[in-house]
Amino acid sequence: MSGSGEYTVGRLQLGQVGAEITLPILELKFTEADLDLMREGRVASGKLVMDKIARKKIFSIDYEYIEGPDLENIIYLFDLNESLNFIITDRDESTRSYTVRFHPFSRRRWWTRDNWWWRDVTIVLEEF
């Protein structure tokens, strides 16, 4: 635990550098995958040649449901239409930071009463 008493393990933050927001963790499923960027082609003999250019990360954040104000913050970040800083706090409280792009996403309104709720929100972030 951090000295301030704030729980930080598993925290996900997204935003402009220095102005990241903490993403809500209610009903969250987080997936981290590796993506190998490859250049491939055939040489004169017909042999396939592949060169690995880089390994990048793809992150998926799935919400079964999310409150309206939290979704509005996420939409705000998407609407910035620029690269964002994504910070992951690991189990040992160390952090990893990635520059990512935000893929378009869909959402489904679930309930509107005093507060709006949304279902089936999947956010995909791809490392630059």
C-alpha positions as CSV (number, residue, x, y, z in Angstrom):
1,M,0.0,0.0,0.0
2,S,1.1,3.5,-0.6
3,G,2.0,5.8,2.3
4,S,-1.1,7.9,1.8
5,G,-3.4,4.9,2.5
6,E,-4.9,5.1,-1.0
7,Y,-5.3,1.7,-2.7
8,T,-3.4,1.8,-5.9
9,V,-2.8,-1.9,-6.9
10,G,-4.5,-2.6,-10.2
11,R,-5.2,1.1,-10.9
12,L,-5.5,2.1,-14.5
13,Q,-5.1,5.7,-15.6
14,L,-5.6,7.3,-19.0
15,G,-5.2,10.8,-20.3
16,Q,-2.9,13.5,-21.4
17,V,0.5,13.3,-19.8
18,G,0.2,14.7,-16.2
19,A,-3.6,14.9,-16.4
20,E,-4.5,11.2,-16.4
21,I,-7.8,10.2,-14.9
22,T,-8.3,7.0,-12.9
23,L,-10.6,4.6,-14.7
24,P,-13.4,3.1,-12.7
25,I,-12.8,-0.5,-11.6
26,L,-16.4,-1.6,-11.1
27,E,-17.2,-4.7,-13.2
28,L,-13.9,-4.3,-15.1
29,K,-12.1,-7.0,-17.1
30,F,-8.6,-6.0,-18.2
31,T,-6.7,-7.8,-21.0
32,E,-3.2,-7.1,-22.1
33,A,-1.9,-8.7,-25.3
34,D,1.3,-8.5,-27.3
35,L,1.3,-7.6,-31.0
36,D,4.3,-8.4,-33.2
37,L,4.7,-6.0,-36.1
38,M,6.2,-8.0,-38.9
39,R,7.5,-7.2,-42.4
40,E,7.3,-10.2,-44.7
41,G,7.8,-11.0,-48.3
42,R,9.2,-13.6,-50.6
43,V,12.7,-13.6,-52.0
44,A,13.6,-14.6,-55.6
45,S,13.8,-18.3,-54.7
46,G,10.2,-18.1,-53.4
47,K,11.3,-18.5,-49.7
48,L,9.2,-16.6,-47.3
49,V,11.2,-14.1,-45.2
50,M,9.8,-12.4,-42.1
51,D,11.5,-9.7,-40.0
52,K,10.1,-8.7,-36.7
53,I,10.0,-4.9,-36.6
54,A,8.6,-4.3,-33.1
55,R,6.5,-5.8,-30.3
56,K,3.7,-3.5,-29.1
57,K,0.9,-3.9,-26.6
58,I,-2.9,-3.9,-27.1
59,F,-5.1,-3.3,-24.0
60,S,-8.7,-4.1,-23.7
61,I,-10.8,-2.7,-20.9
62,D,-14.3,-4.3,-20.7
63,Y,-17.1,-2.9,-18.6
64,E,-20.2,-5.0,-18.0
65,Y,-21.7,-1.7,-16.9
66,I,-20.5,1.8,-16.1
67,E,-22.1,5.0,-14.8
68,G,-22.9,7.9,-17.1
69,P,-20.4,10.4,-15.6
70,D,-17.6,7.8,-15.8
71,L,-18.5,7.1,-19.5
72,E,-18.6,10.8,-20.2
73,N,-15.0,11.1,-19.0
74,I,-13.9,8.3,-21.2
75,I,-15.7,9.8,-24.2
76,Y,-14.0,13.1,-23.5
77,L,-10.6,11.4,-23.7
78,F,-11.6,9.7,-27.0
79,D,-12.8,13.0,-28.4
80,L,-9.4,14.5,-27.8
81,N,-8.3,12.5,-30.9
82,E,-4.7,12.4,-29.8
83,S,-2.2,10.0,-28.3
84,L,-2.8,9.4,-24.6
85,N,-0.7,8.2,-21.7
86,F,-1.8,4.9,-20.2
87,I,-0.5,4.0,-16.7
88,I,-0.9,0.5,-15.2
89,T,-0.2,-0.1,-11.5
90,D,0.9,-3.6,-11.0
91,R,0.6,-6.0,-8.0
92,D,3.9,-4.8,-6.5
93,E,2.8,-1.1,-6.9
94,S,5.3,-0.5,-9.7
95,T,3.9,1.3,-12.7
96,R,4.2,0.9,-16.4
97,S,3.4,3.7,-18.8
98,Y,2.5,3.4,-22.5
99,T,1.7,6.0,-25.2
100,V,-1.5,4.7,-26.8
101,R,-4.2,5.5,-29.3
102,F,-7.8,5.0,-28.5
103,H,-9.9,2.9,-30.9
104,P,-13.5,3.8,-31.5
105,F,-15.9,2.0,-29.2
106,S,-19.6,1.2,-28.8
107,R,-21.8,1.3,-25.8
108,R,-25.4,0.4,-25.0
109,R,-27.6,2.4,-22.7
110,W,-28.9,0.2,-19.9
111,W,-30.9,2.2,-17.5
112,T,-32.0,5.8,-17.1
113,R,-33.5,6.9,-13.9
114,D,-31.7,9.2,-11.5
115,N,-28.5,8.3,-13.2
116,W,-27.6,6.9,-16.6
117,W,-25.9,3.5,-16.8
118,W,-24.3,1.9,-19.8
119,R,-23.5,-1.7,-20.6
120,D,-21.1,-3.7,-22.7
121,V,-18.5,-1.0,-23.1
122,T,-15.2,-2.2,-24.5
123,I,-12.2,0.2,-24.8
124,V,-9.3,-0.9,-26.9
125,L,-6.0,1.0,-26.6
126,E,-3.0,0.3,-28.9
127,E,0.5,1.2,-28.0
128,F,2.3,3.5,-30.5
